[in-house]
Structures are given as structure tokens and as C-alpha cells.
Amino acid sequence: MIDDSIVFPGLGLRFDFSPVAFKIFGLEVRWYGIIIAMGFLCGFIASTYFAKKEDVNPEILLDVAIIALPFAIIFARAYYVIFNFKEFKDNILSIFAIRQGGIAIYGALIGALLSTYIYCRIKNINFFKICDVGVHGLILGQAIGRWGNFANREAYGYETDLPWRMQIYSSEAGKRIEVHPTFLYESLWDFLIFLLLIFLRKYKKKEGDMLGFYFIFYSIGRFFIEGLRTDSLMIGNFRVSQIVAALCIVAGIIIVSRNRRLFFDKI
């Protein structure tokens, strides 16, 4: 029998649990889905709190969340399929088997932003104002959601002997290995950004600042953490998420700089 426990030998911690939380009429309900749902709920509550501070109607935020959720799921899957098409080319219908795994956070972000932009254009609402409220909940949801990767024994890094290494069974290696707990790195980084965004609100100059700060700080962390992961989507020799992270950093700098007229006053 395979030992599927998760162990942090350097910290003296051991976790023995199944990725499946329970079954309903034979259908598996996994901890991954439960944790993602918890992240979404906590993120929405956080965004609602900041919406009241920004004089944004929480009902608008609810509309945005309801519309953004399916867009985020579809784009998260599409992003993964596009950059990993070799896995699906021999069985196109497997593209729709999302329960078997295979989504990407940057795809979800693109989908959520696109749907929010369309909604705001139709309702004549300031897109950046909604984003400035929403990023608080987004980053908190990401911080919580990363623990779904922990439950699934996925999204880990290269082998290491660091004191906080994580020991798990690797089906690829056919044995237990000790690796970087990259899910933990990103979760902690995201929690830090959540607090940082709260602090930076006092320095907000114009609508869009918080979105810009989110792009910059989240993507800096993601760029370096992605370099430790073993499951990155690739374009040739380049990691897709690192390319997107770099573009997001540039976009964030442009938004924040433009709001302050930095580098733009001479253009």
C-alpha cells in the first residue's frame, strides 16, 4: 500500500488524510473543492467589507462575483489546455473532464477581469474602482485556495533538504520524495500581500492603484516561486507563468506610475 501521508520531517509534522472529504451518491467531494469554495467565500466577504469603505454597493460586487466565477473557471481550464495541449490532443473530450484536474490561476484571473470589464461597461460603472475593491478578496481567496494543492498533493517544487521540506509520495518517481512546499510559499506570500494592500490603501491616489499594486506584488512572488515548481506549463524553455508574471509586473507599474504621472508627465 502506498503511504500517501504528508510529512514535514524537519518540523516534526505529519498529516494523514484522504484528498476525498466524503462522497454523495457515489460522487467524490474532494478537499480541494471545499477549500477553493472557502477561499471564494472568505474573499467575497473581505471585498464586501472594503466595498462599504469605498461606497460601492455590495449588490454590485455580488453580481460581479456571480458572473466572474464561471468565466474564471472556463478561462482557467482553457489556459491550462492551450499551454498543455499535448495532454489532450488524442482525446479532445478530456478537455471537459475538469474534475480530473488541470486549471491555472492566471487563466482564472484573465477570465475574471474580462467578465468584470464587460459588466462594468454595460452598467456604466468604473472598472478600476470595482477592481480596487475586488483585489483584496482575490488575494485572500488565493492564499486560502493554495491549501487545496496541499490536500491534492500537487503543485510542489524540486527536491530539497531544507528544514521545512515536505515529504510526499511521487507517482512519477515511484517513491517518497522531499520537496519545496511551494503551495505554502505562495499561500504565505499571498497573505502578506493581503495585509500589504490594506496598508497601501492610505497611499491610494486614483482608481486602479490597488489593482496595480496587486499585479506587481503578487507577480513578483509568483515569478520566483514558479521557478521552484516541477509542473510548470512551458513555451519552449520558458515557463508560461513567469512570462505572464513579468507582463503583469510591467502592467502594474504602468498603472501605478500613470496614476501618479510618474514617467508620464513628459509624454
N, C-alpha and C positions, 0 to 999 in steps of 0.2 A: 504493500500500500504506500502511495506517495505521501510524504509528510508535507502538507500544504500550509503549515503554520508560518507565521511571520515573526521573525526574531530579530531583536536588536542586541546582539551578543555583548557589545561594548557597554551597553546601558542596562543590561540585565532584564530586558523586557521581552515577553513572549505573548503572542496573540494567536489563539486557536479558534477560528470561526469559519463558517462557510460563506462564500460570496453570495449564496442564496439565502435571503432572510426567511422566506416562507413560500408556500405555494397556495394558489387559489384555483380550485377546479383543475389541478394539474399544471397550471401556468406558473412558472417561476417568477417570483418578485425578488429582485436582487438588491443588495445593499447599495449598489451603485446608483440605481434609480431613486431609491429613497433618499440618499444623501444629496443627489442633484436637486431633487424636489425641495429638500430642506434649504439648500442654498438659494434656490429661486425665491422661496417664501421669505427667508430672512433678508435677502437683498431687496425684495419689494417693500418690506416693512421699513427698512433703512431709507430707501428712496422716498417713501411716503413722508417720513419724518422731515427730510430735507426739502421736500416739495412744499410743505407748510411754511418753512422758513423763507422760501423763495416766492411765496404767494402763487404757487402752482396748484391748480385744482387736482386733488388726489384721484378724482374720477378720470381725468385725462391720463394720468400715469397708469391707471388700471387698463384703460383702453390700449395704451401703447404696449404694456406688458402682454396683454392677451394676443395682440396682433403680432408682436415681435417673437413670441415663443415658437410658433410653427415655422416662421421664417428662419429663426436661429437653428432649429433642428434640421431643416431642409438644407440650408447652406453649410452647416457643419458636416453633414453627410456628403454633400456634393464636393466640398473642398477636399475631403479625405479621398473620395473616389477618383477625382480628377488627378490628384498627385500620387495615386497608388493604383492606377487603372489596371496594371498587370495582374492584380489580385482578382479582378472581376471580369476580365476580357473573355474568359472561357465560359462564364456563367453570368450573363448580363442580369438575370433576375435576382442574383445575390446582392445586387446594388440596394435592393429594397429590404434586405434582411438586416435591418439596423440593430435588432436585438442581439445580433452576434458580435456587435462592437464595430468601431470604426467611425469616429467623429473627431472634429478638430475645432478647438476653441476659437481660432482666428476666423474660421468659416462662420461660426455662430455669431461672432462679433460683426462681421460684414453683413450678415442677414438681418441682425437686429438693428443696425444703423440704417440700412436701406429701408426697412419697413417703417422705422421711426421717421425718416426723412419724408417718405411718401405721405404718411399720416399727417405730419406737420404741414406739408404743402397743401393738402386737401382741406385741412381745418384752419389754415392760415395762422399757425402757431409758430413761435420762434423755436426752430430746431435746436439751436445751441443751448437755449435755456433748458429745454427738456433733457438734453444730454448731460448738462451740468448737474442736474438733479439725479439722473439715472446712473451715472458712473459710480456713485457711492454704493448703490445696491449691486451694481455689476461686479465690482471688485470684491465686495464681501461675499457675493454668491460664488465667485471663482475660488476664493480662499476656502470656503466650506466644501465646494464641489470637488476639489482636488482629493479629498479624502475618499471619494468614490474610486479613484485609481488605487488607493491603498487597499480598499476592500476587494478590488478586482485583481490585485497582484500584477499591476501593469504600470506603464509609464515610469519605469525605473531607469537608473543610469548604469554606467560602466562599473566593473568590479573595482572594489577599493578595500583598504584596510583601516580606514578612518574610524575613530571611536564610535561614531554614530551610524556606522554602516548598517544596512538592512539585509538580513539573510532570508532568502525565499527559494522556492523550487522553480527552476527554469526548465520549461519543456524543450526549449531549443538546445540547451546544454545537456539536458537529461540528468541533471543533478542539482543540488542546492548550491547557490552562489551568494556571495556577499557583495552588495552593490550600493551605489549612491541612492538614497531615498529622495529622488528628485521631486516626487509629489510633495514631500514635506518642505523642501526648499521653496517651491513655488507657493505653497499654502502660507508659509510664514512671511514670504515676501509680499504676498497679496494682502495679508492682514496689516502689515506695516504700511502699505500704500493706502489702505482704508483710513488709517489714523493720520497719515500724512496729508491726504486730501482734505480731511476735516480741518487740519491746521492751516492748510493753504487757502481755505475759503476766505480768510480775512485779508488775503492779498489779491483777491479776485478783482480784475479791472473791468472786464467786459464778459458778455456771454460767450461761452466757448472755452474759457480759461481752464475749467475743471476737466473738460474733455481733453484738452491739450496736455495737461499735467498727467492725466491717466495714460494717454498714449505714450508719453515719454517714460514715465517711471515703470509702468508695467512692462513695456517692451524692452527696457534695459535689462531687467531681471530675466525676462523670458529669453533674450538673446543668449545670455551666458548659461542659464540652466539648460536650454535646448542643446548646447554643446556637450552636455554630460549624458544626454539620453541616447539609448540604443535603438529607439523605434521611430526616429525622425523620418518624415516624408522628405524625399530628396528630388532635386532637379540636377542631374549630373552629380557633381561632387559637392553641391551646395544644399544646405538644409533649408527647406521652404520656410519654416517658421522663423529662422534667423533673417532671411531676406525680408519677410513681411514685418518682422520686428524693427529692422533698420528703417524701412519705409515709414512705419508708424512713428518712430522717434523723430524723423525728419518732419512728418506732418504735424506732430505735437509742437515741435519747436517753431514751426511756421505760424501755427495758430496763436501760441502764447506771445511770440515776438510781434506779430501783426497787431494783436490787441494792445500792445504797449508801444507800437510804432517803432520798435527796435529794428534796425536794418531796413525799415521801410520808408522812413521819413525822407530819404534821398531818392526814392524811386518814383 
